[in-house]
Amino acid sequence: MELETAVWIGVSLVILYLTWQTVSPVLSPIIVAVTLAYILYPLHERLSLKVGNRWSALIITGLVTIVSFFFILGFALWMNDVKYSLTGYVDTFFNWLLGLNLPPDAYDLLQKLSQAITDRFNSYVLGYTYSLPKLALQVIVMVFAFYGVLVNAKAIRREVYSLLPPSNRKLAIKLINRAGETLHYVLRGWLLVSVGKGFLMAVAFYIFGISNAGGSIAAGILTAVLELLPVVGGWMVWLGGAFYLFTTGRVGHALALSLYGVTLVSPLPDVFLTKKLGRRQWGVNALVSLVGIFGGYIAFGFVGVIIGPVSLSLLITLLEEWKRAKNSNTKTAQ
């Protein structure tokens, strides 16, 4: 009996190893697919009431495919410009931060963070710049995985809950709810709003002639990233653009960009959206969210923006459950 158990354990480990080796190269596009399915699922639910579950998934997948095609096209045309521009923007931003009167520990941390983000971004982009077929293949995997998750969302949910261990089912459900809460605020709250603001900022930089297409896209990306930070935000990008226009003699353009930025980017939209989205009231606090997003990005690349905050929120849930159990045992002993 023990020999049979050992054999089955060995077979299971081999299967898990082979499965991991098969899935790991396409893990990032699968995570992106699941993320997009989560974001767009409310739209899928509403659309499926009119055209049915499968047709709704096909229509949304078709739209995602078109956007993905233009993403690959834009990546091929502008990625080098975006890389150089974004690196320059990030260096300028961190140089401004490092120029402030900061404590030595904070100064060292920001310096290391600046270098780590720049190095990680350069290596991540460089790997795809010379391998567009790899990027295209990952996009194909993402599209098919997105359709599969969207059309089978309810079945997947039932399977997940059916696999929960009976002995710790309550804790497992709490972890799932906490992950869903974090994903809701990070993805449907911060991500959608930030990407929308980034898009508007990229359009503004291009229309006002501040930069070319690559530099404008980089400005949009930087705007989306800065929107997750407390105190600072997208206003820093449009303010920098307005200052550039003012110093080059285009005062009218500078005023127009300032009005555009205040109205559509920051801070005016935050006044109306904060209560609705609760973007500062995530399942984890702002500092932990910041660490999760940047730490996840440095560790896992762009998908780390999703993995980091969720993993930290789950850790906090486990710690809270452990404290609750500990306090309960202490009261029982007394």
N, C-alpha and C positions, 0 to 999 in steps of 0.2 A: 504493500500500500504506500509506504514511504517512497519507494522507488518510482511508482507510478506518479505520485505527486511531484517528485523532483523532475521527472520527464516533462510533465505538463507545464511546470514553471519554466523549464528551459525552452520549451516550444513557444510559450507565451512571450518570453523575453526576445526570442529571435523574431517573432512576428512583429512585436512592438518596435524593434530596431529597424527592421526592413520597412515598416510603415513610416517611421520617422524619416528615414533616408529618402523615401519616396515623396513625402509631403513637404519636408523642410525647404526645398528649393522654391516651392510655390506658396509658402506659408504667408508671405507678405500680401500677395494679391488676394488670398482667401480672407485674410483679416480685413482688407479693404472692402471686399465684397460683402462680408457680414456687416461691416460698419455702414456701408451705403444702403444695404437692405433695411437696417435698423432705422436709419434716418428717413428713408422713403416709404416705410411700411404704412404710416397713416394715409399717405396718398394712395398707396396700393389698396388699402381697405376701402376707401371711398370710391375709387375707380372700379373695383371688383363688384360693387353693388350694381353698377350699370352694365358692365360688359362681361362679368364673370372673372373668376380667379385667374385662370390661365391666360386669357386675353389681356387682362390688366398687367400681369407679369411680363408678357411679351411686349406690350407697348412701352412700359417703363424701361425694360431691358434694351429695347431698340433705341430709346432716347439716350440711355447711358452709353451704348455702343457708339452712337454718333459723337457724343461729347468726348469719349475716349479716343476716337479717331483724330479729332481736332487737337486733343492733348498731345498725341504722339507727333502730329505734324508740327505743332508749336514747339514741342521739345526739340525736334530735329533742327528747326529754324533758329530758335532763340536761346537755347539752353546755355550756350557759352556766354552770351551777353548777360543773361539772367544771373549766371554764377558770378561773374566778375562784378556786376552791379550790386548784387545782394551782399557779397563779401565786403565791398566798399561801404555799403550802408551799415552793415553790422559793425565793422571796424570803427566807423564814425560814431555810432551810437555808444559803443563800449568805451571809446576814447573820451566821449563826453562824460560818461558815468565815472570813469577813472580820474577825470579831472576834478571831480567834486572832493570836498574834504571828508573822505571816508576813513573809518577805522582801519588799521593795518590788516586785520583778518578779512574784513569785507573787501578790501582792495585786492588782496591776494586771491580770494575766491572769484571775484569778477574777472581778474586777469586770466586765471586758469579756465574759467567758463568760456570766456571769449575765444581763447585758443582752441579749446575742445570743440566748440560749435563750428568754428571755421574749418578746422581739420576734418571733422565728421562730414560736414556739408560738401567740401571739396572731394573727399574720397567717395562719397555716395553718388554724387553727380558724375564724377569721372568714370565710375564703373559702368554707368548707363550710356555716357556719351559715346564710348567706343563699342557699345553693344546694343544698338537699337533693336536688332532681332530679338534679343532677350527681353527687352522692354515690351515689344509687341506680343511676344508669347505670354508674358505675365498679364498683359491687358486682356488677352483672349481668355486665359484662365479666370481672371477676375469677372469677366462678363458672364461666362457659363456658371461660375459659382454663385454670382449674384442672382441669376435667374432661378437656380436650384433652391437657394435659401428663400427667395421671395415666394415662390409658388408652393413651397413645402413648409412655410413658417409655422403653421399651426401644428403640423405633424412633428416637427422638430421640437417644439415646445413641449408637446405631450411626452415625447421620448426622453427629453431631459428630466422632466419631473418623475417619470417612471423609474429612472436610474438612481434617484436619490436614496441613500441608505435609510432604512426605517428608524434606526436607533438615533440618528442625528438629523432627522428630516427637518426639524424646526430651524436648526442652525443653517442647514443647506439652503432652505428657502430664504432665510434672512440674508445670506450671502448673495443669492441671485437677485433679490430685491435691491440690495445695496449696489450691486454692479449695474443694474438697470437704472437706478437713480442717478448714479455718476455718469453713465452713458447719456442719459437724458439731458443733463445740464451741460456736459462737456460737448456732446455732439449736436443735439437739437437746439441747444442754447448757444454756447460759446462758438462752436464751429460754424454753424450756419450764419450767425450774425457776423462773425469775424471774416469769413470768406466773402460775404456780401459787401462788407466795408472795404475789404482788400480789392475786390473787383471795381468798386466805385473809385477807389484811389488810383488804381492802375489806369482807368479810363481818363481821370483828371490829369495825371502826369503826362499822358500821351496827347490829350487835346490841347493842353496849355504849353506843349512843346518843351517840357522840362527835361524829358529823356526820350530815347528811342523805345521801340516796342519791348526789348529785353529789359531795359532799365525800368520801364513802367511796370512790367510784370513783377520785377524784383521789389519795387515800392509797394505793390499790392500785397506781396507775400509778407514783407516786413510789417505792414499795417495789421494783417491778420495775426501775426505772432505777438505784436505789442499789445493787442487788445486783451490778451489773457493776463497781462501784468497789472497789479494794483497800482493806482495813482497814474502811471504813464499809460499811454494808449495810442490810438491812431492819430490823435491830434498832433503828436510829435512829427509825424511824416508830412502832413499837410502844412504844418507850421514851417518845417524845413524847406518845403517846396515854395511856399509863399515868400520866405526870406530870400531864397535864390532868385525868384522873379523880381523882387524889390531891388536887390543889389545889381541886377542886370538892367535896371531902368524900366521894367514893365510893371509899373505901379498898378495900373488898372487890372492886369491879369492877377497880380498878387492879391488885390482886394477881392476879386471874383473867386479865386481859389480858396481864400479864407472863409468867405461866405458859404461856398460849396462844402468845405470841410466841416465847419461848425454845424451846418444843417443836416448833412447826410452821413458824416463819418463819426465825429466826436467833438464835443460832448453831448450835443442836443439829442441824438437818438438814444443815448444811454438813459436819459431822464424818463423816456417813455417806455423803454424796454426792460429796465432793471426789475420792476415789480412783476412784470409778466413772465420773464425768463428766470428770475432769481439767479442771475449769473454770478453773483458774489456769495450765493448761499448754496454752493455745491454740496454733495455728500461728503466732501473733504474741504477743509478750509483753503483760503487763497494761497497760503504759503505751501501747503502740501500739494495743491494742484500745480503750482509753479514748479516745485521739485519734481513731481511726477511727469509733467510734460517735457521739461528740459532734460531730466535724467533719462526718461524713456527714449527721447530722440537721440541722445548721445549713445545709448546702449543698443537700440534696435533700429535706428533710422527713423523715417517718417511715420512708420506704424507705431513707433514708441509713443507718439502723441496720444494714442488710444490706450496702449498697454500700460503706460506709466501711471496715469491717474486711477485707472480701474484697479490695478494691483495694489496701490497704496490704500485705496478705499476699502478693499477687501481685508487688508492687513489691519486697518483701524477697526473694522467690524469684528475681526477675530480677537483683537485686544480688548474691545469693549465687552465681548461675550465672556472672555476669560476673567475680566475684573468682576463681571456680574456673578459668575459662578463662584469666584473666590469669596466675594462678599456674602453670598448665600450660604456657603459652607461655614464661614466664620460665625454668622448669626445662628446657624443650626448648632454649632459646637457650644455656643454660649447658652 
